[in-house]
Amino acid sequence: MNPPRKPAAFRIEPEPAPRHEAPQKRGAEQPVRRPRAAGADVAVVIPSEIDVFDQPDIEQAPPPPATAPRRRSLLARLFFGAFGVLVSLAVGLWTDQLIRDLFARAEWLGWLAAGMAAIALLSLLIVLIREFLAIARLAEVEKLQRRAVDAVARDDPKAARALVDELSAFVAAKPETAAGRRSLAELRGEIIDGANLVRLAETEILSPLDARAKMMILEAAKRVSLVTAVSPRALVDVAYVVFEAGRLIRRLSELYGGRPGTLGFFRLARGVLAHL
């Protein structure tokens, strides 16, 4: 065995700058340069031919259009529909048997249970109506978006004017859009092209909402960064990120006039995950 080597200091001299070689004559063979063998503790980094971080056009390029999530198959919808009906029948039979047993024990208990069941059924109907109205409002927003894309593609002035009227009526309750709707009404007769009218409506009406949406996203990012910096567990970080993301989805939908319910929120969350 070799004796252990004593520690020593070594001085590393800088490599000399490469000299400019004289150009060779045309037709002469170019010598093939071989890379020097790297030591055991020297890493050789070969850069890629295309560096995506060195292309400023990527940041300025518009993002690709979002694709709608794929709809559930017919068999899956039939399965969940039939299963929901079975669960509803089971709950109805259990409630009926409970009310009969309470009537058999004491008449006032039976009437109390029947009254509570009627109140629960009425509340469920109201909740379902509100959910359906919220989903219909979300569908209306998606329909307006598709019509806007079609009007811009076909440059149809008639379709563009109808779309702008519906968009103005849709966001009429938003005070941030009052100035934009007023200026758009003043300039509406001066614009002939349908595509330009839609773009102007998007700029005048939706720009204040877009600015508010950016502020919401920035505030949510600040809260997430603060909580993740002070929380001692990764599970707390994940839970808060999920909570903040759901809250941000609901606030953004309410900002643009969606106002989703519970079912509408799950539909929006599914759409967000599909786009991501």
C-alpha positions in Angstrom: 0.0 0.0 0.0 1.2 3.5 -0.8 1.7 5.8 2.1 -0.9 8.6 2.5 0.0 11.8 0.7 0.5 15.0 2.8 -1.7 17.9 2.0 -0.1 20.5 -0.3 -1.0 23.7 -2.1 -1.1 24.0 -5.9 -1.2 27.1 -8.0 -3.5 27.0 -11.1 -2.1 29.0 -14.0 -4.7 30.6 -16.3 -4.9 29.1 -19.8 -3.3 31.3 -22.5 -5.6 32.9 -25.0 -5.9 31.1 -28.3 -3.9 32.6 -31.1 -5.5 33.6 -34.3 -4.2 31.2 -36.9 -3.5 32.3 -40.4 -6.2 31.4 -42.9 -5.4 28.3 -44.9 -5.6 28.1 -48.6 -8.9 27.0 -50.2 -8.9 23.3 -50.9 -6.5 22.4 -48.2 -7.6 19.9 -45.6 -8.7 21.3 -42.3 -7.2 19.5 -39.3 -9.7 17.8 -37.1 -9.6 19.2 -33.6 -10.1 16.7 -30.9 -11.3 17.7 -27.5 -8.8 17.3 -24.7 -9.5 14.5 -22.2 -11.2 15.9 -19.2 -10.0 15.0 -15.8 -12.0 13.1 -13.3 -13.2 16.3 -11.6 -13.8 18.4 -14.7 -17.3 18.5 -16.3 -17.6 19.0 -20.0 -20.8 21.0 -20.8 -22.0 20.8 -24.4 -24.6 23.5 -25.0 -27.7 22.7 -27.1 -28.0 24.1 -30.6 -31.2 26.0 -29.7 -31.5 27.7 -26.4 -35.2 28.5 -25.7 -34.2 31.0 -23.0 -32.2 33.0 -25.5 -35.2 33.7 -27.7 -37.1 36.9 -26.6 -39.8 36.3 -29.1 -41.1 33.4 -27.1 -42.1 35.7 -24.2 -43.8 38.1 -26.6 -45.6 35.5 -28.6 -49.3 34.9 -27.8 -50.1 31.7 -26.0 -51.7 28.9 -28.0 -55.5 28.9 -27.9 -57.0 26.8 -25.1 -58.9 23.7 -26.2 -62.1 22.8 -24.6 -62.1 19.7 -22.3 -63.3 16.5 -23.9 -66.9 15.7 -23.1 -67.7 12.6 -21.1 -68.8 9.6 -23.1 -72.4 8.6 -23.5 -72.0 5.3 -21.5 -70.4 7.2 -18.6 -73.3 9.7 -18.6 -75.8 6.9 -18.6 -74.0 5.1 -15.8 -73.8 8.2 -13.5 -77.4 9.1 -14.4 -78.8 5.7 -13.5 -76.6 5.5 -10.3 -78.0 8.9 -9.3 -81.5 7.8 -9.7 -80.9 4.7 -7.7 -79.3 6.7 -4.9 -82.3 9.1 -4.9 -84.8 6.2 -4.7 -82.8 4.7 -1.8 -82.9 8.0 0.1 -86.6 8.5 -0.6 -87.5 5.0 0.6 -85.3 5.4 3.7 -87.0 8.8 4.5 -90.5 7.3 4.0 -89.7 4.4 6.3 -88.3 6.8 8.9 -91.5 8.9 8.8 -93.7 5.8 9.1 -91.7 4.6 12.1 -91.9 8.0 13.8 -95.7 8.1 13.2 -96.0 4.7 14.8 -94.0 5.8 17.8 -95.6 9.3 18.3 -97.8 11.3 16.0 -96.1 14.6 16.7 -92.7 13.0 15.8 -94.1 11.9 12.5 -95.5 15.3 11.6 -92.2 16.9 12.7 -90.2 14.5 10.4 -92.6 15.2 7.5 -92.2 18.9 7.9 -88.4 18.6 8.0 -88.5 16.4 4.9 -90.6 19.0 3.1 -88.3 21.8 4.0 -85.3 19.8 2.9 -86.9 19.0 -0.4 -87.9 22.6 -1.0 -84.3 23.8 -0.2 -82.9 21.2 -2.5 -85.1 22.4 -5.4 -84.0 26.0 -4.8 -80.3 25.0 -4.7 -80.7 22.9 -7.9 -82.4 25.8 -9.7 -79.6 28.2 -8.7 -77.0 25.7 -9.9 -78.7 25.3 -13.2 -78.9 29.1 -13.6 -75.2 29.4 -12.8 -74.3 26.7 -15.3 -76.5 28.4 -17.9 -74.7 31.7 -17.3 -71.3 30.0 -17.8 -72.6 28.5 -21.0 -73.7 31.9 -22.1 -70.1 33.2 -21.5 -68.7 30.4 -23.6 -71.2 31.0 -26.3 -70.2 34.7 -26.4 -66.6 33.8 -26.7 -67.2 31.4 -29.6 -69.4 34.0 -31.4 -66.6 36.6 -30.9 -64.0 34.3 -32.5 -66.4 33.5 -35.4 -67.2 37.2 -35.9 -63.5 38.1 -36.1 -62.7 35.2 -38.4 -65.5 36.1 -40.8 -65.2 39.9 -40.3 -69.0 40.1 -40.1 -70.2 43.6 -39.1 -73.8 42.5 -38.3 -72.7 39.7 -36.1 -70.1 41.9 -34.4 -72.7 44.6 -33.5 -75.0 42.0 -32.1 -72.2 40.5 -30.1 -71.1 43.9 -28.7 -74.7 44.7 -27.7 -74.9 41.4 -25.8 -71.5 41.9 -24.2 -72.4 45.4 -23.0 -75.7 44.1 -21.5 -73.9 41.2 -19.9 -71.4 43.4 -18.0 -73.8 46.3 -17.4 -73.8 45.6 -13.7 -70.0 46.1 -13.5 -69.2 49.8 -12.7 -65.6 49.3 -14.0 -67.0 48.9 -17.6 -69.2 52.1 -17.6 -66.5 54.3 -19.2 -65.6 51.7 -21.8 -69.3 51.1 -22.7 -69.9 54.8 -23.1 -66.9 55.4 -25.3 -67.7 52.3 -27.4 -71.3 53.6 -27.9 -69.8 56.9 -29.2 -67.4 55.2 -31.6 -69.7 52.4 -32.8 -71.0 54.1 -35.9 -67.5 55.0 -37.1 -66.2 51.5 -37.3 -67.2 49.4 -40.3 -65.1 46.2 -40.0 -66.6 43.6 -37.7 -63.2 42.3 -36.5 -62.1 45.8 -35.5 -65.3 46.4 -33.7 -64.9 43.2 -31.6 -61.3 44.1 -30.8 -62.3 47.6 -29.8 -65.1 46.2 -27.5 -62.6 43.8 -25.9 -60.2 46.7 -25.3 -62.7 49.2 -24.0 -65.0 47.0 -22.0 -62.7 44.1 -20.8 -59.5 46.0 -20.2 -60.5 47.3 -16.7 -61.6 43.7 -15.8 -58.3 42.3 -17.1 -56.3 44.8 -14.9 -58.3 43.8 -11.9 -57.8 40.1 -12.7 -54.0 40.7 -12.8 -54.2 42.3 -9.4 -56.1 39.4 -8.0 -53.5 36.9 -9.4 -50.7 39.0 -7.9 -52.3 39.2 -4.5 -52.9 35.4 -4.5 -49.3 34.8 -5.5 -48.1 37.0 -2.6 -50.3 35.1 -0.1 -49.1 31.8 -1.4 -45.4 32.8 -1.2 -45.9 34.1 2.3 -47.6 30.9 3.6 -45.2 28.5 1.9 -42.3 30.5 3.3 -43.4 30.2 7.0 -45.3 26.8 7.0 -43.3 23.9 8.5 -44.9 21.1 6.5 -45.1 20.5 2.7 -48.7 19.2 3.2 -49.7 22.6 4.5 -48.2 24.3 1.4 -50.1 22.0 -0.9 -53.4 22.4 0.9 -53.1 26.2 0.9 -52.1 26.3 -2.7 -55.2 24.3 -3.6 -57.4 26.5 -1.4 -56.0 29.7 -2.9 -56.3 28.3 -6.5 -60.0 27.5 -5.9 -60.7 30.8 -4.4 -59.0 32.6 -7.3 -61.0 30.6 -9.8 -64.2 31.7 -8.1 -63.2 35.3 -7.8 -62.1 35.6 -11.4 -65.4 34.0 -12.6 -67.4 36.4 -10.5 -65.3 39.3 -11.8 -66.2 38.5 -15.4 -69.8 37.9 -14.7 -69.8 34.1 -14.4 -70.9 33.7 -10.7 -70.6 29.9 -10.6 -72.4 27.7 -8.1 -71.0 24.5 -6.6 -71.5 22.5 -9.8 -70.3 25.4 -12.0 -67.2 25.7 -9.8 -66.3 22.1 -10.4 -66.9 22.6 -14.1 -64.6 25.6 -14.1 -61.9 23.8 -12.1 -62.1 20.9 -14.6 -61.7 23.3 -17.5 -58.7 25.0 -15.8 -57.0 21.6 -15.3 -57.7 20.6 -18.8 -56.1 23.9 -20.2 -53.1 23.5 -17.9 
